[in-house]
């Protein structure tokens, strides 16, 4: 059995209040106009006789017949129950001949017309009850779908971030491992840097957004570590321009692109160049990366190949309709530019 919640009590009170207004409007108007209880009582009796049956029909359909029969597709039983309830509430109509034996034949036409209108009023109130209940159910289903979608998006974002962190760690450890054979002291300093980066990635990125200041510092340190794999033939440029350091942004959003630039943009035997630019001005964040393009073969396991796909997916989830993505490869230079409108 469904638990009666507070919102159900509020709903019942609203409906009772609406019906109270409908049924008390005429008696109150009579009382104010005549300042006499006798015509007011007569007025109330007339209203009660007219709306007693529609009132019961409405609440019976809203709370019983609608949920138990109509919305379970038991239409014949739903119709029968309404007809039986209406007949029970208005049984006197079946014996009207005994109460008014001397009624002229011409008056019967008006009488049956009145009954017909009264029956229509009962059906109309039942239809209103079903309509209101249907609207509430549709609204509830839409809200449930919206909540489920929000939970799904939240779970997917967490999954994507969990993919990014091990991917980043795997590649950075590879770089430091190579450095230990060349310069152990520099490798030790790099491990300290990596420790700071991991602390940020593990403890600061559990929120939907982080301050740009922290993200920029993370990217600076990350690029510094990635440069360890570069030789003298590689040129790495990076520029960061931030107007509002406290502006929030999705964490680790551009790391996969930077990683991809170092993976595919640096050659051990040819001149290489990576140019990274990050700007935050007013409500717009622009990130661009240009790098020489030296595609790796399938035997190169320096990356998992999910970086750009994950970045695009995270943008769709968090900034859908608010970002632009430009991507091209011309004259051996791979270019990517992402612009995000952060205005709420």
C-alpha positions as CSV (number, residue, x, y, z in Angstrom):
1,X,0.0,0.0,0.0
2,X,1.3,3.4,-0.9
3,X,2.5,5.6,2.0
4,X,0.5,8.8,2.4
5,X,3.1,11.5,2.1
6,X,2.9,15.2,3.0
7,X,2.5,16.3,-0.6
8,X,-0.6,14.0,-0.8
9,X,-2.1,15.9,2.1
10,X,-1.3,19.2,0.5
11,X,-3.0,18.0,-2.7
12,X,-6.1,16.9,-0.9
13,X,-6.3,20.2,1.0
14,X,-6.0,22.2,-2.3
15,X,-8.9,20.1,-3.9
16,X,-11.1,20.5,-0.8
17,X,-10.4,24.2,-0.8
18,X,-11.4,24.5,-4.5
19,X,-14.6,22.6,-3.9
20,X,-15.4,24.7,-0.8
21,X,-15.1,27.8,-2.9
22,X,-17.5,26.3,-5.5
23,X,-20.1,25.2,-3.0
24,X,-19.9,28.2,-0.6
25,X,-19.9,30.9,-3.2
26,X,-23.7,31.2,-3.7
27,X,-24.7,30.7,0.0
28,X,-22.2,33.4,1.0
29,X,-23.4,35.8,-1.7
30,X,-27.0,35.1,-0.5
31,X,-26.0,35.8,3.1
32,X,-24.2,39.1,2.2
33,X,-27.1,40.2,0.0
34,X,-30.1,39.3,2.3
35,X,-28.4,39.2,5.8
36,X,-30.8,36.5,6.6
37,X,-30.1,32.8,7.5
38,X,-33.3,31.4,6.0
39,X,-32.6,32.2,2.3
40,X,-29.0,31.3,3.0
41,X,-30.0,27.9,4.2
42,X,-32.2,27.4,1.2
43,X,-29.4,28.5,-1.1
44,X,-27.0,26.0,0.6
45,X,-29.5,23.2,0.2
46,X,-29.9,23.9,-3.5
47,X,-26.1,23.9,-4.0
48,X,-25.6,20.8,-1.9
49,X,-28.3,18.9,-3.9
50,X,-26.7,20.0,-7.2
51,X,-23.0,19.3,-6.4
52,X,-23.2,16.5,-3.8
53,X,-23.1,13.8,-6.5
54,X,-20.4,15.5,-8.7
55,X,-18.3,16.1,-5.6
56,X,-18.3,12.3,-4.7
57,X,-17.8,11.4,-8.3
58,X,-14.8,13.6,-8.6
59,X,-13.0,12.3,-5.5
60,X,-14.0,8.7,-6.2
61,X,-12.4,8.9,-9.7
62,X,-9.4,10.9,-8.5
63,X,-8.4,8.5,-5.7
64,X,-10.0,5.2,-6.5
65,X,-11.5,4.5,-9.9
66,X,-8.7,6.4,-11.8
67,X,-5.6,4.8,-10.3
68,X,-7.2,1.4,-9.7
69,X,-9.2,0.9,-12.9
70,X,-8.8,3.5,-15.6
71,X,-5.0,3.7,-15.6
72,X,-4.8,-0.1,-15.4
73,X,-6.9,-0.3,-18.6
74,X,-9.9,-1.8,-16.9
75,X,-12.2,0.5,-18.9
76,X,-15.4,-1.5,-18.7
77,X,-15.2,-2.0,-14.9
78,X,-14.3,1.7,-14.6
79,X,-17.4,2.7,-16.5
80,X,-19.6,0.3,-14.6
81,X,-18.4,1.5,-11.2
82,X,-19.1,5.1,-12.2
83,X,-22.6,4.3,-13.4
84,X,-23.4,2.3,-10.2
85,X,-22.1,5.1,-8.0
86,X,-24.0,7.7,-9.9
87,X,-27.2,5.7,-9.7
88,X,-26.7,5.1,-5.9
89,X,-26.1,8.9,-5.3
90,X,-29.2,9.8,-7.3
91,X,-31.6,6.9,-6.7
92,X,-34.5,9.3,-6.1
93,X,-34.6,10.0,-9.8
94,X,-35.9,6.5,-10.3
95,X,-39.0,7.2,-8.2
96,X,-39.7,10.7,-9.4
97,X,-43.1,9.6,-10.7
98,X,-44.3,8.8,-7.2
99,X,-43.2,12.2,-5.9
100,X,-44.7,14.2,-8.7
101,X,-47.7,12.3,-10.1
102,X,-49.6,15.4,-11.3
103,X,-46.7,16.8,-13.4
104,X,-48.0,18.0,-16.8
105,X,-46.6,16.0,-19.8
106,X,-45.0,19.1,-21.2
107,X,-43.1,19.6,-18.0
108,X,-41.5,16.2,-18.3
109,X,-39.4,17.3,-21.3
110,X,-37.8,20.0,-19.2
111,X,-37.4,17.6,-16.3
112,X,-35.5,15.0,-18.3
113,X,-33.5,17.7,-20.0
114,X,-32.4,18.8,-16.5
115,X,-31.5,15.2,-15.6
116,X,-29.5,14.9,-18.8
117,X,-27.5,18.0,-18.0
118,X,-27.0,16.8,-14.4
119,X,-25.7,13.5,-15.6
120,X,-23.3,15.3,-18.0
121,X,-22.1,17.4,-15.0
122,X,-21.3,14.2,-13.2
123,X,-19.4,12.7,-16.1
124,X,-17.6,16.0,-16.6
125,X,-16.4,16.0,-13.0
126,X,-15.2,12.4,-13.4
127,X,-13.4,13.4,-16.6
128,X,-11.7,16.4,-14.8
129,X,-10.6,14.1,-12.0
130,X,-9.0,11.6,-14.5
131,X,-7.5,14.5,-16.5
132,X,-5.9,16.0,-13.4
133,X,-4.6,12.6,-12.3
134,X,-3.2,11.9,-15.7
135,X,-1.4,15.3,-15.8
136,X,0.1,14.5,-12.4
137,X,1.3,11.1,-13.5
138,X,2.9,12.4,-16.7
139,X,4.6,15.2,-14.7
140,X,5.9,12.6,-12.2
141,X,7.2,10.3,-15.0
142,X,9.0,13.3,-16.7
143,X,10.6,14.2,-13.4
144,X,11.7,10.6,-12.8
145,X,13.2,10.5,-16.3
146,X,15.0,13.8,-15.6
147,X,16.4,12.5,-12.3
148,X,17.5,9.3,-13.9
149,X,19.2,11.1,-16.7
150,X,21.0,13.4,-14.2
151,X,22.2,10.4,-12.2
152,X,23.3,8.7,-15.4
153,X,25.3,11.8,-16.5
154,X,26.8,12.0,-13.1
155,X,27.9,8.4,-13.2
156,X,29.3,8.7,-16.7
157,X,31.3,11.8,-15.8
158,X,32.8,9.9,-12.8
159,X,33.6,7.0,-15.1
160,X,35.3,9.3,-17.7
161,X,37.4,11.0,-15.0
162,X,38.4,7.6,-13.6
163,X,39.6,6.7,-17.1
164,X,41.6,10.0,-17.4
165,X,43.6,9.7,-14.1
166,X,45.2,6.2,-14.7
167,X,45.9,7.2,-18.3
168,X,47.8,10.3,-17.2
169,X,49.6,8.3,-14.5
170,X,50.6,5.6,-16.9
171,X,52.3,8.0,-19.4
172,X,54.0,10.2,-16.8
173,X,55.5,7.2,-15.0
174,X,56.9,6.0,-18.4
175,X,58.6,9.4,-18.8
176,X,60.1,9.4,-15.3
177,X,61.2,5.7,-15.8
178,X,63.2,6.8,-18.8
179,X,64.7,9.7,-17.0
180,X,66.1,7.6,-14.1
181,X,68.6,6.1,-16.5
182,X,69.8,9.6,-17.7
183,X,69.6,11.9,-14.7
184,X,68.6,10.3,-11.3
185,X,68.4,13.7,-9.5
186,X,66.1,15.2,-12.1
187,X,64.0,12.0,-11.9
188,X,63.7,12.5,-8.1
189,X,62.5,16.1,-8.6
190,X,60.0,14.9,-11.2
191,X,58.7,12.4,-8.8
192,X,58.0,15.2,-6.3
193,X,56.2,17.1,-9.1
194,X,54.2,14.0,-9.9
195,X,53.3,13.7,-6.2
196,X,51.8,17.2,-6.3
197,X,49.9,16.4,-9.5
198,X,48.5,13.2,-8.1
199,X,47.4,15.0,-4.9
200,X,45.5,17.5,-7.1
201,X,44.0,14.8,-9.3
202,X,42.9,12.7,-6.4
203,X,41.7,15.2,-3.9
204,X,40.8,18.4,-5.8
205,X,39.0,17.0,-8.8
206,X,36.1,15.2,-7.0
207,X,33.9,18.2,-7.7
208,X,32.0,19.1,-10.8
209,X,34.1,22.2,-11.2
210,X,37.5,23.5,-9.9
211,X,39.0,27.0,-9.9
212,X,40.9,27.9,-13.1
213,X,43.9,28.8,-11.0
214,X,44.3,25.2,-9.8
215,X,43.7,23.8,-13.2
216,X,46.2,26.1,-14.9
217,X,48.9,25.2,-12.3
218,X,48.1,21.6,-12.9
219,X,48.6,22.0,-16.7
220,X,51.9,23.9,-16.2
221,X,53.3,21.1,-14.0
222,X,52.0,18.5,-16.4
223,X,53.6,20.1,-19.4
224,X,56.8,20.4,-17.4
225,X,56.8,16.7,-16.8
226,X,55.9,15.8,-20.4
227,X,58.8,17.9,-21.6
228,X,61.1,15.4,-20.0
229,X,60.6,13.1,-23.0
230,X,61.6,15.8,-25.5
231,X,65.0,16.3,-27.0
232,X,66.7,19.5,-28.2
233,X,64.9,19.3,-31.5
234,X,61.5,19.8,-29.8
235,X,60.1,23.3,-29.1
236,X,57.4,23.6,-26.5
237,X,55.5,26.9,-26.0
238,X,52.7,27.5,-23.6
239,X,50.8,30.6,-22.7
240,X,48.2,31.1,-20.0
241,X,46.1,34.2,-19.7
242,X,43.5,34.3,-16.9
243,X,41.3,37.3,-15.9
244,X,39.3,35.5,-13.2
245,X,41.3,32.9,-11.3
246,X,38.2,31.7,-9.3
247,X,36.2,31.0,-12.4
248,X,35.0,27.4,-12.2
249,X,35.8,24.8,-14.9
250,X,35.5,21.0,-15.3
251,X,38.7,19.4,-13.9
252,X,41.3,17.7,-16.1
253,X,39.3,18.7,-19.2
254,X,42.3,19.5,-21.5
255,X,44.9,17.1,-20.2
256,X,44.1,14.4,-22.7
257,X,44.7,16.9,-25.6
258,X,48.0,18.0,-24.1
259,X,49.0,14.4,-23.7
260,X,48.0,13.7,-27.3
261,X,50.1,16.6,-28.5
262,X,53.2,15.2,-26.9
263,X,52.4,11.6,-28.0
264,X,51.9,12.5,-31.7
265,X,53.7,15.8,-32.0
266,X,57.3,14.9,-30.9
267,X,59.8,13.0,-33.0
268,X,63.2,11.8,-31.8
269,X,64.8,12.5,-35.1
270,X,62.9,15.4,-36.6
271,X,62.1,19.0,-35.6
272,X,59.0,19.1,-33.5
273,X,56.8,21.9,-32.1
274,X,54.0,22.1,-29.6
275,X,52.1,25.4,-29.0
276,X,49.6,25.5,-26.2
277,X,47.4,28.5,-25.5
278,X,44.8,28.9,-22.7
279,X,42.8,32.1,-22.3
280,X,40.0,33.1,-19.9
281,X,38.3,36.4,-20.7
282,X,34.9,37.4,-19.2
283,X,32.7,34.3,-19.6
284,X,34.7,32.6,-22.4
285,X,37.4,30.0,-22.0
286,X,39.5,29.2,-25.1
287,X,42.0,26.4,-25.3
288,X,44.1,25.8,-28.4
289,X,46.9,23.4,-29.2
290,X,49.0,23.2,-32.4
291,X,51.6,20.4,-32.8
292,X,53.6,18.8,-35.5
293,X,52.0,15.5,-36.5
294,X,54.1,12.3,-36.3
295,X,51.5,9.5,-36.1
296,X,52.6,6.5,-34.0
297,X,52.2,3.0,-35.3
298,X,50.1,0.3,-33.5
299,X,53.2,-1.0,-31.6
300,X,53.5,2.2,-29.7
301,X,51.6,1.8,-26.4
302,X,52.3,5.2,-25.0
303,X,48.6,6.0,-24.8
304,X,45.3,4.3,-24.8
305,X,43.8,6.3,-27.7
306,X,40.7,7.4,-25.7
307,X,41.8,11.0,-24.9
308,X,40.0,13.1,-27.5
309,X,36.9,10.9,-27.4
310,X,36.6,11.3,-23.7
311,X,37.3,15.1,-23.9
312,X,34.5,15.5,-26.4
313,X,32.1,13.3,-24.4
314,X,32.8,15.3,-21.2
315,X,32.2,18.6,-23.1
316,X,28.8,17.2,-24.3
317,X,27.8,16.2,-20.8
318,X,28.8,19.4,-19.0
319,X,28.7,22.1,-21.7
320,X,26.3,20.9,-24.3
321,X,25.3,23.7,-26.6
322,X,27.8,26.0,-25.0
323,X,31.1,25.0,-26.6
324,X,32.7,24.9,-30.1
325,X,35.2,22.4,-31.3
326,X,37.6,23.0,-34.2
327,X,39.9,20.3,-35.3
328,X,42.1,20.1,-38.5
329,X,45.3,18.8,-39.9
330,X,47.1,21.0,-42.5
331,X,50.7,21.0,-43.7
332,X,51.7,18.5,-41.1
333,X,50.3,20.6,-38.2
334,X,47.5,19.2,-36.1
335,X,45.3,22.0,-34.7
336,X,42.5,21.8,-32.1
337,X,40.7,24.7,-30.6
338,X,37.9,24.5,-27.9
339,X,35.9,27.6,-26.9
340,X,33.5,27.3,-23.9
341,X,30.8,29.9,-23.0
342,X,30.7,29.7,-19.2
343,X,27.8,32.2,-18.8
344,X,25.0,30.6,-16.9
